[in-house]
Amino acid sequence: MADISSQPVPMADESARGTAIIAYILYLIGWPTCHLSTVVALILAYIKRGEVRGTIWETHFDNIINTFWVTLVAGIVFGILCVFVIGIPLLFALAIWFLYRTIKGLVRAIDNKAYF
Protein backbone atom coordinates (compact mmCIF):
# COMPACT_ATOMS: atom_id res chain seq x y z
CA MET A 1 0.00 0.00 0.00
CA ALA A 2 1.35 3.43 -0.96
CA ASP A 3 2.09 6.03 1.67
CA ILE A 4 -0.30 8.89 0.97
CA SER A 5 1.57 11.33 3.20
CA SER A 6 4.39 11.66 0.63
CA GLN A 7 2.02 12.32 -2.27
CA PRO A 8 0.94 15.88 -3.06
CA VAL A 9 -2.49 16.74 -1.68
CA PRO A 10 -4.94 18.18 -4.24
CA MET A 11 -6.01 21.75 -3.48
CA ALA A 12 -9.70 20.72 -3.13
CA ASP A 13 -8.74 18.17 -0.45
CA GLU A 14 -6.67 20.78 1.34
CA SER A 15 -9.65 23.15 1.33
CA ALA A 16 -11.95 20.43 2.68
CA ARG A 17 -9.36 19.53 5.32
CA GLY A 18 -9.15 23.17 6.44
CA THR A 19 -12.92 23.48 6.60
CA ALA A 20 -13.19 20.28 8.66
CA ILE A 21 -10.53 21.49 11.09
CA ILE A 22 -12.26 24.87 11.43
CA ALA A 23 -15.63 23.14 12.02
CA TYR A 24 -14.17 20.96 14.78
CA ILE A 25 -12.56 24.00 16.43
CA LEU A 26 -15.90 25.82 16.23
CA TYR A 27 -17.49 22.82 17.96
CA LEU A 28 -14.92 22.98 20.76
CA ILE A 29 -15.46 26.70 21.35
CA GLY A 30 -19.22 26.19 21.18
CA TRP A 31 -19.53 25.63 24.91
CA PRO A 32 -18.45 29.15 25.97
CA THR A 33 -20.29 30.79 23.04
CA CYS A 34 -23.70 29.26 23.87
CA HIS A 35 -23.22 27.02 20.83
CA LEU A 36 -23.48 29.81 18.28
CA SER A 37 -20.20 28.64 16.79
CA THR A 38 -21.54 25.07 16.77
CA VAL A 39 -24.40 26.15 14.53
CA VAL A 40 -21.92 27.91 12.22
CA ALA A 41 -19.91 24.66 12.03
CA LEU A 42 -23.08 22.72 11.22
CA ILE A 43 -23.90 25.10 8.36
CA LEU A 44 -20.33 24.79 7.03
CA ALA A 45 -20.60 21.01 7.13
CA TYR A 46 -23.89 21.02 5.23
CA ILE A 47 -22.49 23.38 2.59
CA LYS A 48 -19.24 21.46 2.10
CA ARG A 49 -20.66 17.91 2.30
CA GLY A 50 -21.88 17.87 -1.29
CA GLU A 51 -18.45 18.91 -2.61
CA VAL A 52 -16.60 16.09 -0.87
CA ARG A 53 -18.74 13.07 -1.79
CA GLY A 54 -16.60 9.97 -2.14
CA THR A 55 -13.57 11.41 -0.33
CA ILE A 56 -12.30 10.90 3.19
CA TRP A 57 -13.70 14.31 4.10
CA GLU A 58 -17.26 13.12 3.61
CA THR A 59 -16.86 11.05 6.79
CA HIS A 60 -15.80 14.16 8.73
CA PHE A 61 -18.72 16.27 7.58
CA ASP A 62 -21.13 13.39 8.24
CA ASN A 63 -19.65 13.12 11.74
CA ILE A 64 -20.06 16.85 12.36
CA ILE A 65 -23.69 16.77 11.22
CA ASN A 66 -24.59 13.54 13.07
CA THR A 67 -22.89 14.66 16.27
CA PHE A 68 -24.88 17.89 16.28
CA TRP A 69 -28.30 16.30 15.77
CA VAL A 70 -27.75 13.40 18.17
CA THR A 71 -26.48 15.79 20.84
CA LEU A 72 -29.40 18.16 20.32
CA VAL A 73 -32.11 15.47 20.51
CA ALA A 74 -30.47 13.57 23.37
CA GLY A 75 -29.83 16.85 25.22
CA ILE A 76 -33.51 17.75 25.06
CA VAL A 77 -34.58 14.29 26.27
CA PHE A 78 -31.93 14.17 29.00
CA GLY A 79 -32.82 17.73 30.03
CA ILE A 80 -36.41 16.64 30.57
CA LEU A 81 -35.15 13.62 32.53
CA CYS A 82 -33.34 15.98 34.91
CA VAL A 83 -36.70 16.29 36.66
CA PHE A 84 -36.18 12.66 37.70
CA VAL A 85 -32.47 13.23 38.54
CA ILE A 86 -31.32 10.53 36.05
CA GLY A 87 -30.90 13.23 33.41
CA ILE A 88 -27.95 14.86 35.17
CA PRO A 89 -25.47 11.98 34.71
CA LEU A 90 -26.87 11.38 31.23
CA LEU A 91 -26.16 15.01 30.28
CA PHE A 92 -22.64 14.66 31.67
CA ALA A 93 -22.11 11.49 29.60
CA LEU A 94 -23.50 13.26 26.53
CA ALA A 95 -21.01 16.10 26.98
CA ILE A 96 -18.15 13.59 27.21
CA TRP A 97 -19.43 11.81 24.07
CA PHE A 98 -19.67 15.14 22.20
CA LEU A 99 -16.12 16.08 23.18
CA TYR A 100 -14.78 12.62 22.28
CA ARG A 101 -16.27 12.70 18.77
CA THR A 102 -15.12 16.28 18.23
CA ILE A 103 -11.56 15.75 19.45
CA LYS A 104 -11.23 12.43 17.58
CA GLY A 105 -12.43 14.12 14.39
CA LEU A 106 -10.05 17.05 14.85
CA VAL A 107 -7.06 14.78 15.41
CA ARG A 108 -7.94 12.59 12.40
CA ALA A 109 -8.48 15.67 10.20
CA ILE A 110 -5.12 17.10 11.23
CA ASP A 111 -3.54 13.71 10.40
CA ASN A 112 -5.29 13.79 6.99
CA LYS A 113 -7.31 10.61 7.73
CA ALA A 114 -10.97 9.68 7.42
CA TYR A 115 -13.06 9.97 10.59
CA PHE A 116 -13.94 6.25 10.73
JOHUDA-V204710 format. One record per helix or strand of 3 or more residues. SS is the DSSP state (H for helix, E for strand). FROM is the first residue (numbers start at 1). LEN is the number of residues. If there is no record, write none. Layout:
SS,FROM,LEN
SS,FROM,LEN
This chain:
H,4,3
H,11,18
H,36,17
H,56,29
H,86,25
